[in-house]
Amino acid sequence: MIQVIQARNIGIAYLEEKFGLHLVNEEQFFAECLLEPYYIEPTEQEKYYLDRVKSNYLNLAKQRPISEEVKMVVLSPLLDLAGFYRPPFYVETEESIEIIQEDEGEILKGKIDVLVFKKQFWLLVIESKSTIFSLFTAIPQALAYMLSNPYPENPVFGLVTNGSEFIFLKLLKQDIPQYALSEQFTLLKRENELYKVLGILKNIRQVLS
């Protein structure tokens, strides 16, 4: 595995210079995150369940800052419905990464938890009481982990989330490492975008299976 430096010291420019990483904007490069024709529509039962997940999260968010509850309330149901808790997948927990940022004289601290599913799907969860840590804080770190994949002929996928927002990543190493990002999905819209998140997770699971 490559050496992963502290999250606050890493950026996309560093990865571009050190590994030749290149951003691809063509839609077909990341076909797994397209809604048509690859999207797997959740069943009515799954939609009902995801509506409860969204409602539970928003109710918790009203009461107190979300931290550890993120994985329990949002991520666990999604990963379960997508089938990532069943063979051939397994979960490994990587060491958490501290993120630090100064804002108006205050030192703000957060944490990125890293979960690995079958070495080709990396999940990074930002846990912080401050909204100053956007998902883009975790994207360079996710790409650094994904670059450690020992099978360059296979695609590697990632997901960064803070519980209410989600961005998927895809990386192909081969000769020139190339990556793409999905659009950002959020629980703050009127429609339940967890439907789309689940559909993409199912697509990725099919590819990796």
N, C-alpha and C positions, 0 to 999 in steps of 0.2 A: 504494500500500500504506500502511496506517496505521502510525504510529510504534509500535514495540514497545519498551516500557521494560524495564529489567533484571528478570530473572525473580524475584529476591529481593524486589523492590519491588511486585510486582503480585499482586492477589488477585481473587477472584470479586466481592467487594463493589465494588472499583474499576470493574470492567467493567459491573456492574449500574447504577452511578451514571452512568458516562460514556456508555454505549451503550444503556441500558435493557434489558440482557440479562435474560432470564427463563427459569427452570428449568421444564421440563415433565416430569411424572411418568407421564403416560398411556403405556401400552405401545405403542399403535398409532403414536404419534409417531415412535418409533424401531423400526419394524417390521423393518428390515433386520437388527437384532441379535437378534430373537426366534428361538428354536429351532424353533418350529412356527407356521405351516406353511411358513415361508420358508427354513428351514435346508437347505443343500445338503450332503448326507452325503458325506464323503470316500470315495473308492474304497478298496478293500482295499490296493492298491499305495500310495496316498497315506498310509493309516494306518500301513503298515509303515515308510514313510519318516519320518513324523512321530514314530513311536516311537523311531527312531534319533536324530532331532534332540533329543528330550527326554533320551534317555540320554547323548548327547554333552555336552549342556549341564550336566547334573547331575554328570557325571564331571569336567568342567572346574572346576565350582564347588567341588568337593572339594579341588582342588589349589591354587587361587589365586583372588583376587577377579576377578570378571568385569568387563571393560571393553570394549575394542574387539572382543573375540570375540563380543559380543552380536549385532552385525549379521551377522557371518559365520556363526555357528553356528545362530542361531534365526531372525533376520529374513529373511535372504536366501532360505532354503528356503521360508518362508511366502509371501513376495512372488512368488517364482518360480512356485510351485504355483497361486497365485491369479491369475497372469497379468499382474501389474503391471509386468513388464519387457518387455512386448510392446505394440505399437501398439494403441489410440491413446494409450497412456500414455508418459510420459517422466519422468525424475527430475531434479529440481533440488536442489542443496544450499544451504541457507540458512546464514548465519553462526551458529556455535555460541554458546550462551548460558551464561555462568558462573553457578553457584549457590553461595552461601556461607551457612553456618550455624554458629553457635557452640554448642558442646556441652561443658559442664563445663570451660570455660577453653580448649578447643581450637577452632581455626578449621578447619572442614571445608569442602572445596571439591569441587564436582562440575561436570558439564557436561551441557547438553541439546543434542543434535544434532537438527537439523531437516531433514527431507526432504519434498519436495513432489512429488506425482504428479498431473499434469494440472490443477493449481491447485485442485482440489476434494477432494483427499485429502492431509491433512497428517499426517506421522509424526514424533513427537518421542520421542527415545531418551535416557533418563537414564543417564549413565555416571558411576559413583562407586564407590569402595571402601567407602563407608559405607552401611548400610541406613537411615540417618536420612532420606535423601531418598526419600520415598514417591512413588508415581505422582501423588498430589494436588499435589506440587510443580510438575508440568508441566502440569496441566490448565488453570489460568488462562492460561499462556503459549500453549498450543495454541488456546484459544478466541480469544485476541487475534489470532493469525495467521489463524484461520478467518474472523474478522470482516472481514478485508481482501479477501475474495472479491468481485470486481467484478460478479458476476452474482447479484443478490439473489433472483431467481426460482428459482434452483437450490439444492438442499441441498448442504451441505459436510460432509465427514466427517473425523474425526481418529482417531488411535490414539496412545496414550502407553504406553510399555513400558520396563522396565528389564532385559528379557531373560527374566525368570521370571514377571512379572505383566503383564497387558494390560487396558486399559480403552479402549473405543471411545467416540467422541463424535459427535453429529450437531447441526448448526446450520442453522436457517432464518432468514434475515434478514428479508425482506419488511417489513411495517410495524413490528412489534415483534420484535427478535431473540430467538429461542427456541432452547434447546439441551436435550439430554438425554444421559445417560451410560448405558453398558451396565453390567452387573454386572462384577466384577473376575474375570478368569480367571487361573489360576496353574498353574505346573508342579509345585507342591508337593503337589498332590492325587494320590491313587493313580491315578485315571483320567487319561487324557491329554487335557487341555483344549485342546491345540493343534488337535484335531479341530474344536472349536467355533470357535476363532479363525480357522481356515482357512475354515470355512463362512461366517462373517460377512464375511471379506475377499472371498470370491466373490460374496456378495450385493451388497456395495458396488460391486464392479467391474461387475456387471451394470447397476446403477442408473446409474453414471457413463458406461457405454458407450453 
